[in-house]
Amino acid sequence: MINVYLFDWGNTLMVDFPGVTGKMCNWENVEAVTGAKETLEVLSKHSQIYIATGAADSTEIEIQRAFERVGLSQFISGYFCKDNLGLSKGSPEFLNSILDKLKIPSANVAMVGDNFDKDIKPAIATGIQPFWFTSKNIESSTYNVKVIKQLSELYT
């Protein structure tokens, strides 16, 4: 049973607009990915939701502010990033550090992300159930990863 969902930030829960730089909390326009609010609302009723992001220039508070701007922060239990873990995303060590902090076995955790190398491969290496959120026309990957095209597939 999945008790904890770890979500990537950019292009998984919030739109990462091409060419826009700086901290997302300060962007003129911010936008949730289609279906993000409904998905987090449903999942948060029976699981904890955390953000596991590779954003290296934002602090935990700045990440939370960005989520507040699109009405998603109410469903999120916490935020993990380089600033508070001291590790960069994309390695099993990043996810193992989160598991240690949450004191939960990897079998009870899912990772949802759009980047196969930074989100999915490390999840596989740590025993976390991966969900690859992609618009690519892929039925399944060679790693037998669940591929989703819409966030609502996490609960339907």
Summary of the structure (lengths in Angstrom):
residues: 156
radius of gyration: 14.3
end to end distance: 15.4
largest distance: 39.7
contacts: 492
relative contact order: 0.19
helix: 37%
strand: 18%
